[in-house]
Amino acid sequence: MIGTSTDRIGTPRGQAFFSTVSKNLKQVTGLPIAPYVGAAYGTFDHRLRPIAGLTVFLGKGFSLINTFNGVQVHPVLNFTHGRHALSLVMVKGRQPGMSYSVRF
């Protein structure tokens, strides 16, 4: 995947450009996991950073993701239903946040 977004959580401004590769490993390992690795360039600090994460599928639309944005780890609990997703985020592992999205 390649993309762009706002710079990492916690920066007051900036844009990020990123590229990642991911793989669902359930068929290979029997475990409900999908890791990803990649790199992101952020305009806030003008730096290329390694990024990574691991999704654990919990069933019934729930998944747990640990994301590393090159500086901090952010655990995320997701619930998806059809086109809708609700995410509960622990920013830097200690500050709660939430997001809601709809796919189209």
VEXDREN-2710 file (C-alpha; in Angstrom, 1 decimal):
% VEXDREN-2710
k/r/px/py/pz
1/MET/0.0/0.0/0.0
2/ILE/1.2/3.5/-0.6
3/GLY/-0.6/6.6/0.7
4/THR/-0.5/9.9/2.4
5/SER/-2.1/11.2/5.5
6/THR/-1.6/13.8/8.3
7/ASP/1.7/13.4/10.0
8/ARG/1.9/11.0/13.0
9/ILE/-0.3/11.3/16.1
10/GLY/1.0/14.0/18.3
11/THR/2.5/16.4/15.7
12/PRO/0.8/19.8/15.5
13/ARG/1.1/19.9/11.7
14/GLY/2.6/18.1/8.7
15/GLN/1.9/15.5/6.1
16/ALA/3.1/11.9/5.9
17/PHE/3.8/9.8/2.8
18/PHE/4.1/6.1/3.5
19/SER/4.5/2.7/1.9
20/THR/3.7/-0.6/3.7
21/VAL/3.5/-4.3/2.9
22/SER/1.2/-6.6/4.9
23/LYS/0.3/-10.3/5.0
24/ASN/-2.4/-12.2/6.7
25/LEU/-0.6/-15.2/8.2
26/LYS/-3.6/-17.4/9.3
27/GLN/-3.1/-19.9/6.5
28/VAL/0.7/-20.2/7.1
29/THR/0.8/-20.2/10.9
30/GLY/-2.8/-21.1/12.0
31/LEU/-2.8/-17.9/14.1
32/PRO/-5.3/-15.1/13.3
33/ILE/-2.5/-12.5/12.8
34/ALA/-1.5/-10.0/10.1
35/PRO/1.7/-8.0/10.5
36/TYR/2.8/-5.0/8.4
37/VAL/6.1/-3.2/7.9
38/GLY/7.0/-0.1/5.9
39/ALA/8.4/3.4/5.9
40/ALA/6.9/6.8/6.3
41/TYR/8.3/10.3/5.5
42/GLY/6.9/13.0/7.7
43/THR/7.1/16.7/6.8
44/PHE/6.8/17.8/10.5
45/ASP/10.4/16.6/11.2
46/HIS/11.5/15.9/7.6
47/ARG/12.5/12.4/8.5
48/LEU/12.1/8.9/7.1
49/ARG/10.9/6.5/9.8
50/PRO/10.3/2.7/9.9
51/ILE/6.7/1.8/10.7
52/ALA/5.2/-1.5/11.6
53/GLY/2.2/-3.1/13.2
54/LEU/0.4/-6.3/14.1
55/THR/-3.3/-7.1/13.8
56/VAL/-4.8/-9.9/15.9
57/PHE/-8.3/-10.9/14.7
58/LEU/-10.5/-11.6/17.7
59/GLY/-13.6/-12.7/15.9
60/LYS/-17.2/-11.3/15.5
61/GLY/-15.8/-8.1/13.9
62/PHE/-13.3/-7.3/16.6
63/SER/-9.5/-6.9/16.1
64/LEU/-6.7/-5.6/18.1
65/ILE/-3.9/-3.6/16.3
66/ASN/-0.6/-2.5/17.8
67/THR/0.8/0.2/15.5
68/PHE/4.3/1.7/15.6
69/ASN/4.5/5.0/13.8
70/GLY/8.3/5.3/14.0
71/VAL/8.2/7.0/17.3
72/GLN/5.4/5.7/19.5
73/VAL/3.2/2.6/19.9
74/HIS/-0.6/3.0/19.7
75/PRO/-2.8/0.1/20.6
76/VAL/-6.2/0.1/18.8
77/LEU/-9.3/-2.0/19.4
78/ASN/-11.5/-2.1/16.2
79/PHE/-15.0/-3.2/15.7
80/THR/-16.3/-3.5/12.1
81/HIS/-19.8/-4.2/10.9
82/GLY/-20.4/-4.0/7.1
83/ARG/-19.1/-0.7/5.9
84/HIS/-18.7/0.8/9.4
85/ALA/-15.7/0.7/11.7
86/LEU/-15.4/2.0/15.3
87/SER/-11.8/2.3/16.7
88/LEU/-10.8/2.9/20.3
89/VAL/-7.2/4.2/20.4
90/MET/-4.8/4.5/23.2
91/VAL/-2.5/7.2/22.0
92/LYS/1.1/6.6/23.1
93/GLY/-0.4/3.7/25.1
94/ARG/-2.0/6.0/27.6
95/GLN/-4.3/8.7/26.2
96/PRO/-7.8/7.4/25.0
97/GLY/-9.2/8.4/21.6
98/MET/-11.8/7.2/19.2
99/SER/-12.6/7.2/15.5
100/TYR/-15.5/6.2/13.3
101/SER/-15.3/5.5/9.6
102/VAL/-17.5/4.4/6.7
103/ARG/-16.1/2.6/3.6
104/PHE/-17.6/3.4/0.2
END
